[in-house]
């Protein structure tokens, strides 16, 4: 299924990391204002490429950076002057929240608590990033704005729904961006643009101020160029919020011992006829077997849970938020998204209860598997598509993109998409590390090992942000 883009691939051009930006600000070689100017110039140089839906005007951005510089004690803040983007389904006060639907847009009165924590930590808000409309899709093409493309070229999709968040990082414009992930929206675009996509356990980052897609499944997620950046940002973002009914405390830190890695039998892996992607993933598995203790684990119960998401009543949960808008202004909705919303009207309460019971059985089955492993490793995506391929076959392509991601939140798992380079024909490939709820630190530890990143204990970083709690 994947298209040959050999010769077209350029890949990500990751900019300075959070640590590097902080070091330049502390050492005087840089400053928040200089960083803001660099970011504004980089975004302006690209023009409208589908990454951003709105950006802070240059002079306002420089003024905001100057305000951070002049804030008392600012230089001790964990994200002092670090620029970031926010997916345009998350509120920032005074800025339109569009969900990539102009007729739905409204100006937010309050900033989402998670974004506010970043601002309180000294981070510099740059703008709102593009998305599949109403956060419904994994491909990045379901937008009335400019359709973004992967940094690997060849007409490849950017992935979605957090398309712009991944691109803003992959283009080196910001070191991290806030995204969301209900069915893979923070992991698929990370895989297609060669960056890290971290979907934490549900409830660790407040979803207040996020326009829900499926409220029982939604997560805020983080796009970044490395695990260290994820760690620094997550340490600021993770906090209980009593206004979020799904909120819970973070799990234990990894103790430093061996990590047991579950690998599915090769026969259970699906690459949709993409032999180059298959070869790349199997080569990575051989490398992984030298890094960790391997346990064979069947994917069957995971995939059965994933099938419930769009082939079951959870699609109707989107109508809790968007049903009235669908009824009043159907022509304002992207045709593919509109059809998905309307399919939710076909389910009954009986269907919902039957699916909930089936899911509970699958949770119990999967729960037993976590007794034998700490992290399950699968491909993030089994193949890639061009924009033209997705537009010609939008539903089937999207389903294939979500093959390994749809079950994550239904089964209360966390996920880390880890970039691994390119296939033999120049397309990106990525592995996804999945862990049971609240084992986030263990999965991040393994991700750092795979990327050969040193990862010191995060307790020091955690202590640095306790004043923000």
Secondary structure, 3 states (H helix, E strand, C coil): CCCCCCCCCCCCCCCCCHHHHHHHHHHCCCCHHHHHHHHHHHHHHHCCCCCEEEECCHHHHHHHHHHHHHCCCHHHCCCCCCEEEEECCECCCCCEECCCCCCCCEECCCCCHHHHHHHHCCCEEEEEECCCHHHCCCCCCCCCCCCCECCCCCCEECCCCCHHHHHHHHCCCCCEEEEECCCCCCCHHHHHHCCEEEECCCCCCCCCCECCCCCCCCCEEEEECCHHHHHHHHHHHCCCCCCCCCCCCCCCCCCCCCCEEEECCHHHCCCCCCHHHHHHHHHHHHHHCCCCEEEECCCHHHHHHHHHHHCCHHHHHHHHHHHHHHHHCHHHCCHHHHHHHHHHHHCCHHHHHHHHHHHHHHHHHHHHHCCCCCEEEEECCCCCCEHHHHHHCHHHHHHHHCCCCCCCCCCCEEEEEEEEEECCCCCEEEEEEEEECCCHHHHHHHHHHHCCCCCCCCHHHHHHCHHHC
